[in-house]
Amino acid sequence: MSNYGLVTRAFPADYWTAHGDEILDTANDLHDEQWSARESRSLLAHGLRTRSLAATGGSLRQMWIQCAAFAVTWWILQGTATNTADLLGLLPRNFELVNPLWSVLAGAVILALTLHSTRWMALVPPFLVGLSLAHDWPRQGVSSFVIISALAVVVAWKGDGRPALGPRIALALAVLHIAGLSIGIFAMGLLPLLLLPLGLLTMWLEPRVLGVAAVEVLLISGAIAVSVDSMPGGELAVAVGVVSAALLLSTTLASLGNRRLERMT
């Protein structure tokens, strides 16, 4: 049995199939078949770098396309899970939405197709147009729809088709989200707050974490942009300053991290 079974999951499956035995043999030989915390960290870092390079080929453009693909997939998953919770009567009263059955079914179909190939993200804009016409969405919601639609079109057109999430992981996240909503916790809404500090820790290993954080912050900036008239001056200035700094920081550092990985190829 491997002493490093958990950390080796960071490697891409095909890479591990080809080189896993050799990597484990080397790690075990170096430490007399004993577990080593230092070797675990080394394997984890090597696995994350390998996964990122295998996914993007070191291309900055592909990195951003994949970050956008993840953000769009995450957004569809979040919306579909929330609507499903509402349909099942699991939302607290202050969370209740107005979502007919068709929006839940349409969201689930588009999510399933997107988890098969990002080419299907071309269906996202008409789906969001349908939601906008069916509901009295606030302007902040419409601004998110516009940004999500633009990102979905770019991903469908320029991406390589590889899904951002696997079906099993997506299902697990949806179940966790619905469970959180049942007790009043909108867990997926915390994504930017979680990704920014995590991305700072992993920017030299997996810069796509910061890249996804940047896209999430972009969505927040869209909501702020259409709220200028309704926000007090001081509150608006703070919001714009924080969001702009977070967007600039995450975008710059994600790009730097990817360029460093590119030099390793």
FIFIVEX-629326 format. One record per residue (C-alpha): residue in one letter; x negated, y, z negated. Coordinates in steps of 0.1 Angstrom, whole numbers, plus 2048, in hexadecimal, padded with zeros to 3 digits. Example, Ala and Ser with C-alpha at 12.3 -4.5 7.8 and 13.67 -1.06 7.14 Angstrom:
BEGIN
A7857D37B2;S7777F57B9;
END
This chain:
BEGIN
M800800800;S7F3823809;N7E983B7ED;Y7F4858803;G81684D811;L82786D809;V80E887816;T809873836;R82D87A840;A82189D849;F81188E869;P82688A889;A83386788D;D82285F8AE;Y80086D8A1;W803858881;T80B839895;A7EB83E8AA;H7D384988E;G7E484286D;D7D1822864;E7AF83286C;I7B8851857;L7C383C839;D7A582483B;T78E84283A;A7A085281D;N7A0832809;D77B82B810;L77184D805;H7818487E3;D77D8237DC;E7A181B7E3;Q7AC8347C8;W7C48517CC;S7B48737CE;A7C68947CA;R7AC8A67DF;E7B088C7FB;S7D68907F9;R7D48B57FE;S7BC8B081B;L7D389782C;L7F18AE826;A7DF8CC835;H7D38B7853;G7F68A9858;L8068CB859;R7ED8D9871;T7F08BB888;R8168BD887;S8168E2890;L7FD8DD8AC;A80F8BF8BA;A82F8D38BB;T8228F38CA;G8028E98DC;G7F49098CB;S80A91F8E1;L81693E8D0;R8349408E6;Q83F91C8DE;M83A9238BA;W8539408BB;I86B92C8D0;Q86B9108B7;C86F92889A;A88D9378AC;A89B9148B3;F89990B88E;A8AA92C884;V8C692789D;T8CB902893;W8CA90C86E;W8E4927874;I8FC90F886;L8F78F586B;Q8FE90F850;G91D91C861;T92B8F9869;A9248EC846;T93490B836;N95390984C;T9568E4844;A9548EB81F;D970905824;L9858EC837;L9818D281C;G98B8EB801;L9698EA7F0;L9629107F0;P9689257D2;R98393F7D7;N96A95B7DB;F9599487F8;E97993F80B;L978945830;V99194384C;N985928864;P99C912878;L9958EE87F;W9898F58A2;S96C90A897;V9608EE880;L9628D589C;A9528EB8B6;G9368F489E;A9308CF896;V92F8C68BB;I9168E18C3;L9018D88A5;A9008B38B0;L8F68BD8D3;T8DB8D58C6;L8CD8BA8B0;H8C98A58D0;S8B98C08E5;T8B58E68E2;R8C08E9906;W8E38E78F9;M8DE9088E7;A8EB918907;L90D9108F8;V9079268DA;P9109488E9;P93393E8F6;F93A92C8D5;L93294B8C2;V9479618D9;G9649498D2;L95F94D8AC;S95D9738B0;L97E9748C3;A98F95C8AA;H98596E88A;D98399287E;W95E991879;P94C9AF868;R9339C287D;Q9179B186A;G92398F875;V92599A899;S9019A7899;S8F598588D;F9099758A9;V8F798B8C2;I8D59838B5;I8DC95E8B1;S8EA95C8D5;A8CB96D8E3;L8B49558D0;A8C99378DB;V8C6941900;V8A19468FE;V89C9248ED;A8B3912906;W8A0923923;K87C922918;G87B9068FE;D8708E2904;G8908D38F8;R8838C48D8;P89C8C88BC;A8918DC89D;L8A18C4885;G8A889E884;P8CC89387F;R8C688285D;I8B58A184F;A8D08B885D;L8EB8A284D;A8D98A282C;L8D68C882D;A8FB8CC836;V9058B6819;L8EF8C9801;H8FD8EA80E;I9218DF80A;A9198D27E7;G90A8F37DE;L9289077EC;S93F8F27D6;I92F9027B7;G92B9247C7;I9069227D2;F8FF92D7F6;A8DF91A7F8;M8D791E81D;G8D9944819;L8BA943804;L8A5936821;P892957828;L88995B803;L87B937802;L869938823;L85695881E;P84194D800;L83F92980D;G83393782F;L81894B81E;L80A92B80E;T80B91882F;M803932849;W7E2921853;L7F28FF853;E815903861;P81B92786D;R83E91E879;V84A922855;L842947856;G850949879;V87293C86F;A871954852;A86B97086B;V889966880;E89F964861;V894987857;L89C99387A;L8C0987875;I8C199A854;S8B49B9866;G8D19B687F;A8EA9B7863;I8DA9D6853;A8D89E8875;V8FE9E8878;S9039F2853;V8F2A14856;D912A28852;S91FA15834;M8FFA1381F;P8F3A2F808;G8D3A40813;G8BDA337F8;E8C9A107FA;L8C6A10820;A8A2A1D81E;V898A01806;A8A99E781B;V8999F383B;G8779F582B;V8789D281B;V8859C183A;S86D9D3852;A84F9CA83B;A85A9A6839;L8609A485F;L83E9B3867;L82C99E84D;S83C97D857;T83898387D;T81498E87A;L809972863;A81B957877;S80A962897;L7E8963886;G7EE940877;N7F7932899;R7D99428AA;R7C2932890;L7D2910897;E7CE9168BC;R7A991B8B8;M7A78F88A8;T7B48E78C7;
END
